[in-house]
Amino acid sequence: MTNELTFVRKTGAGIADVFDDLAKLRIAVFRDYPYLYEGSVEYELGYLQTYLQSEYSFLFAVYDGVEMVGATTCIPLQDETAEVRKPFEDAGFDVRAICYFGESILLSAYRGRGLGHRFFDEREAHARNLGIFEVCCFCSVDRGHNHPLKPSDYRPNDAFWLKRGYHEEPALQSTMEWPDLGETTSTPKTMIFWTKPLNR
């Protein structure tokens, strides 16, 4: 680890320039609880196509030398997949006015340096600059309280998200699928959304 981190911003199809780095980082970070993701490049390619096809998608990445050590993304909710849009559509929201925040991932060695806040600052600034959004949202996986692979020292990010002005919306839930560690078949996971008015 060096003291000289560099930052990269990409939008739309330009995210393809760092696809390999992003896929590698997602697979590494999401292996940890609560995602327990058994990643593959093939799965990543399908996931990232959504971002490449959106004119206003955004990626902010952190590099230490040539290694991507952190990244975060966002995309207009109307450009997201059906399972992400559906809870908002069913609740009567205008999805054209919502910016969806995707992953916010960072290797453990680089945590505690303020980059989590930087990730939210970058995405919120991107959403505001577009001038078309009223709400930001993201979702987190619900593994329940007694998952057998939950580490004894695990601390959820709820306090951090609340400090950023986001609120959990239990009525807004979706189901996403990915293979858990050691599995080859994707299984459904409950995702709960958090929202924040963009003018706050």
N, C-alpha and C positions, 0 to 999 in steps of 0.2 A: 504494500500500500504506500502510495506517495502522497505528498501534500498538495500536489498540483492536479486537481480535478478539472476536467473540461466538460463543457455542456453543449449539447447538440439539439436543435429543434428541427422537426420535419413535419410537413403537412401533406395530406392526401396521398397521391401515388408516390411521393418522395419517401414515404416511410419504408418502401421496399429497399431503399439503399442500406438500411440497417436491419433487415429482416433476420439474417442469421444471428446477429448479436442479440436481438430482442428475443428470438425463439430460445436461444441457449439460456438467457437470463430467466425467462418465464419458467422454463422447465426446472431450473435449479431452485428458484425461490418458492415456487408453488408445490414442491415436494413436502414442504413443512406443513404442520398442522396450522390452520384448520382445512387447508385445501387438499393436501395429501394426493397431489396430482401426479399420475404416472404419465409423464409427457412424452410426446413424440413430435418429430419435425412435421410429419404428415398432418397431425391434428393442428399444429400451430399454423401451417400454411392455410388451412381452411378458415381458421379463426381470423387471421390477419387480412384475408381478402376483403372482409367487410370494411376495414379501415382504408385499404388501398383504393377502394371504389368510392369513397366519400370525399368530396372536394374540400370539406372543412374539418376533416379529422386532424388530430394534432398529437405529436409525440415529443416529449422532452426527455432526453437521456443524459446520464452522467457517465463519463468515462474516466478511468484511471489508466493512463497510457492508452493502449489499444483495446483494453477490456471494458465493455459496458458493465457497470456495476450497479446501475439503477436506472429506472425508466418509469414513465407514467404517460397515460394516453387519455384522450377524450374525443367525442364524436357527437354530432347532432343525433338526438334520440330517434328522429325520423329515419336516419340512415342505418340504425341498428337492426339486428335480427328480430324476428317476430316475437320470440319468447321474452326479449327485453322490452319491447314496446307494449306488449299486451296488457300488463297490469295498469299502465297509465291510460291506455285507450279504453279499457273497461271501466276505469274510474272517471272517465270524461275529461281527462287532461288534453290539452292541445300539444301533441308531441313535437310540433314544429317549434315550440317555445322552450324546449327542455334540452339541456346539454348533458349527455351521459358520460360520466367519468369511468373509464376502464381500469386497468390495473395500476397499482402504485407499488412498485417492487424495488427492493434494495437489498443487496448482499449484507449479511449480518455485520460484517466488519466495518461497514460504513454507516451504521445506524448511530443515532445520538449526536449527529452533526448538523441537525436542522434541515436535512434534505426532505423529510416528510412534509414539513411546512412549505418548503420550496415547491414541491410537487403540486400541492393545492394552489399555491400562488400562481404558478405558471398556467395551470388549467383554467382557473377562474379568470385570469387576465385574458387568455385566448377567447373564452366564452364572451366576456364583456366586449372585447374589441370587435367581435363580429356583429354586435348590436341587434341580435335577433332572439336572444334567449332571456327568459325570465326566471328560470329555475335550473339549478344543477342537481344531479343525483348520481348515486352509485349504489351498488348492492354488495352484500357480504354473505358468505355461506353460513347457514345455520346448522351446526353439527350437534345441537342439543347440549345438555350440561354434563352428560356422563359418557362421552365417547371414549372407547377403550384406548385410543391413541392420543388422547389429550395429555400433553405434558403437565406435570404437577406445578410447574412454574409459569404456565401459560397465562398471559395477560392480554385480553382483547383490546382492540383499538377504540372502544366506545368513548372513553374519556377524551381522547385526542379528537375524535370526530365531533363530539359535542362542543369542545373548545373552539373548533373551527366554525361553529354555527350550524352544523347539520343535525337533523333529528330523525330518529328511526321511525319508519312508517310501516307498522306491522300489517296494515291492510294492503300494502303493495308488495306482493310476493310473486316470484317467478320460479321456474324450474329450469336448471341447466344440467347438462350431462357431461361428464368426463370420466375416464378410468381412474379409480383409486390406485394407490401404490400396490404393486403386485398383481394388478388385474389387467386384462386385455380388452374387456368390454366396458363401455361407458355406462354409468348408472346415474339416475336422477338425483339432484341435490336441490334443497330448498334455498332460495336466495331471498334476502330481505333488503328492501331499498331504504336508503337514507336520502333526504332532500334538504335543500337550502335555497331560499330566494336569492337571486343573484345580486340584488341591490343592497344586500347586507354586507 
